Amino acid sequence: GDLDGEGGKKELELYLERVFVPMRERVKELAFSSLCVYSSFLRGLERCALFTAKIVKKRVKMIDEVIHPLNSLLSTFSSCQEMRERVKMVRRGYGETKQRFQFLKKFMESTHDELISLSLAVKIKNEERQKESKERGGEKEESTREKWTERIGGSDDEVMLGLLGLSA
């Protein structure tokens, strides 16, 4: 029970003075030297954090700018049939746009496939023609483009459009 009395208090003060205070000073010194080493690193981190915070704040603000009117609109819709219909129309519009994009995607994919088979067919044709021309004794064959120009008549662009089945 000595610690509870005056003697205990004195002992604690001595301990604090002799051990704790110097220890605390040493810790302060260490912390300070460490901070000097890392201060530029920390400043960099701070700047980075500040920058990130600013960006996040902007994003949150943008999201809020969308959410707030939506919330107020939703409460309006419960009593307003006309607005409900408008929202349905907007939604339908988005749905149709999505369908168009899907159609376009399919169209592009099939066009891609057609172009692949077309280029394959052209390659095969060219190989056949080269074989024939060798068999005939190297007689110079006029190019496909020249043939098409002769048949259709017109510029390269028109020939190309003709090949694609389009008219200029």
C-alpha positions as CSV (number, residue, x, y, z in Angstrom):
1,G,0.0,0.0,0.0
2,D,3.1,2.2,-0.1
3,L,2.3,3.4,-3.6
4,D,-1.0,4.7,-2.5
5,G,0.6,7.0,0.1
6,E,3.0,10.0,-0.2
7,G,6.0,7.6,-0.7
8,G,4.4,6.1,-3.7
9,K,3.7,9.5,-5.3
10,K,7.3,10.5,-4.8
11,E,8.6,7.3,-6.3
12,L,6.4,7.8,-9.4
13,E,7.7,11.3,-9.8
14,L,11.3,10.1,-9.6
15,Y,10.5,7.4,-12.2
16,L,8.9,9.9,-14.5
17,E,11.8,12.3,-14.1
18,R,14.6,9.8,-14.4
19,V,13.2,7.4,-17.0
20,F,10.0,8.6,-18.8
21,V,11.0,12.3,-19.5
22,P,14.4,11.4,-21.1
23,M,12.7,8.6,-23.0
24,R,10.1,10.9,-24.3
25,E,12.7,13.4,-25.4
26,R,14.6,10.7,-27.2
27,V,11.4,9.6,-29.0
28,K,10.8,13.3,-30.0
29,E,14.3,13.5,-31.4
30,L,13.9,10.3,-33.4
31,A,10.5,11.4,-34.6
32,F,11.9,14.7,-35.7
33,S,14.9,13.3,-37.6
34,S,12.6,10.7,-39.3
35,L,10.2,13.5,-40.3
36,C,13.1,15.5,-41.8
37,V,14.0,12.5,-43.9
38,Y,10.4,11.8,-45.0
39,S,9.0,15.3,-45.1
40,S,9.3,15.7,-48.8
41,F,7.8,12.2,-49.3
42,L,5.0,13.2,-46.9
43,R,4.4,16.5,-48.7
44,G,4.2,14.6,-51.9
45,L,1.6,12.2,-50.3
46,E,-0.3,15.2,-49.0
47,R,-0.5,16.8,-52.4
48,C,-1.6,13.5,-53.9
49,A,-4.2,13.1,-51.2
50,L,-5.5,16.6,-51.7
51,F,-5.6,16.2,-55.4
52,T,-7.5,12.9,-55.1
53,A,-9.9,14.4,-52.6
54,K,-10.6,17.3,-55.0
55,I,-11.3,14.8,-57.8
56,V,-13.5,12.7,-55.6
57,K,-15.4,15.7,-54.3
58,K,-16.0,16.8,-57.9
59,R,-17.3,13.3,-58.8
60,V,-19.5,13.2,-55.7
61,K,-20.9,16.6,-56.7
62,M,-21.6,15.4,-60.2
63,I,-23.3,12.3,-58.9
64,D,-25.4,14.4,-56.5
65,E,-26.3,16.8,-59.3
66,V,-27.9,13.7,-61.0
67,I,-29.3,12.1,-57.9
68,H,-31.0,15.2,-56.3
69,P,-33.3,16.0,-59.3
70,L,-34.0,12.3,-59.7
71,N,-35.1,12.0,-56.1
72,S,-37.4,15.0,-56.4
73,L,-38.7,13.7,-59.7
74,L,-39.5,10.4,-58.2
75,S,-41.6,12.0,-55.5
76,T,-43.4,14.0,-58.2
77,F,-44.1,11.0,-60.3
78,S,-46.2,9.3,-57.6
79,S,-48.9,11.9,-58.2
80,C,-48.2,12.8,-61.8
81,Q,-49.1,10.3,-64.5
82,E,-47.9,12.5,-67.4
83,M,-44.4,12.6,-66.0
84,R,-44.4,8.8,-65.5
85,E,-45.3,8.5,-69.2
86,R,-42.5,10.8,-70.2
87,V,-40.0,8.8,-68.2
88,K,-41.3,5.6,-69.9
89,M,-40.8,7.3,-73.2
90,V,-37.2,8.2,-72.4
91,R,-36.6,4.7,-71.3
92,R,-38.2,3.3,-74.5
93,G,-35.9,5.7,-76.5
94,Y,-32.9,4.2,-74.7
95,G,-34.1,0.7,-75.4
96,E,-34.6,1.5,-79.1
97,T,-31.1,3.0,-79.3
98,K,-29.7,-0.1,-77.7
99,Q,-31.5,-2.3,-80.3
100,R,-30.1,-0.2,-83.1
101,F,-26.6,-0.5,-81.7
102,Q,-27.1,-4.3,-81.4
103,F,-28.3,-4.4,-85.0
104,L,-25.3,-2.3,-86.1
105,K,-23.0,-4.7,-84.3
106,K,-24.5,-7.7,-85.9
107,F,-24.4,-6.0,-89.3
108,M,-20.7,-5.1,-88.8
109,E,-19.9,-8.6,-87.7
110,S,-21.6,-10.2,-90.8
111,T,-19.9,-7.6,-93.0
112,H,-16.6,-8.6,-91.5
113,D,-17.3,-12.2,-92.2
114,E,-18.4,-11.5,-95.8
115,L,-15.2,-9.5,-96.4
116,I,-13.1,-12.3,-95.1
117,S,-14.8,-14.8,-97.4
118,L,-14.6,-12.3,-100.3
119,S,-10.8,-11.8,-99.8
120,L,-10.4,-15.6,-99.6
121,A,-12.3,-16.0,-102.8
122,V,-10.2,-13.4,-104.5
123,K,-7.0,-15.1,-103.3
124,I,-8.2,-18.4,-104.7
125,K,-9.1,-16.8,-108.0
126,N,-5.7,-15.1,-108.3
127,E,-3.9,-18.4,-107.5
128,E,-6.0,-20.2,-110.2
129,R,-5.3,-17.4,-112.8
130,Q,-1.6,-17.6,-112.0
131,K,-1.6,-21.4,-112.6
132,E,-3.5,-21.0,-115.9
133,S,-1.2,-18.3,-117.1
134,K,1.9,-20.5,-116.3
135,E,0.3,-23.4,-118.2
136,R,-0.4,-21.1,-121.2
137,G,3.3,-20.2,-121.3
138,G,3.4,-17.0,-119.2
139,E,1.0,-15.0,-121.4
140,K,0.4,-11.7,-119.6
141,E,-3.1,-11.6,-118.0
142,E,-4.7,-8.2,-117.7
143,S,-5.6,-7.3,-114.1
144,T,-9.1,-7.6,-112.7
145,R,-9.2,-3.9,-112.3
146,E,-8.6,-3.3,-116.0
147,K,-11.3,-5.9,-116.9
148,W,-13.8,-4.2,-114.6
149,T,-12.9,-0.8,-115.9
150,E,-13.5,-2.1,-119.5
151,R,-16.7,-3.8,-118.6
152,I,-18.2,-1.0,-116.5
153,G,-16.3,2.0,-117.8
154,G,-15.2,4.7,-115.3
155,S,-12.8,5.6,-112.7
156,D,-11.3,3.3,-110.0
157,D,-13.7,4.6,-107.5
158,E,-16.7,3.7,-109.7
159,V,-15.1,0.3,-110.3
160,M,-14.8,-0.2,-106.6
161,L,-18.4,0.8,-106.1
162,G,-19.4,-1.6,-108.9
163,L,-17.6,-4.4,-107.2
164,L,-19.4,-3.6,-103.9
165,G,-22.7,-3.6,-105.8
166,L,-23.3,0.1,-105.3
167,S,-23.8,2.9,-107.7
168,A,-21.8,6.1,-107.5
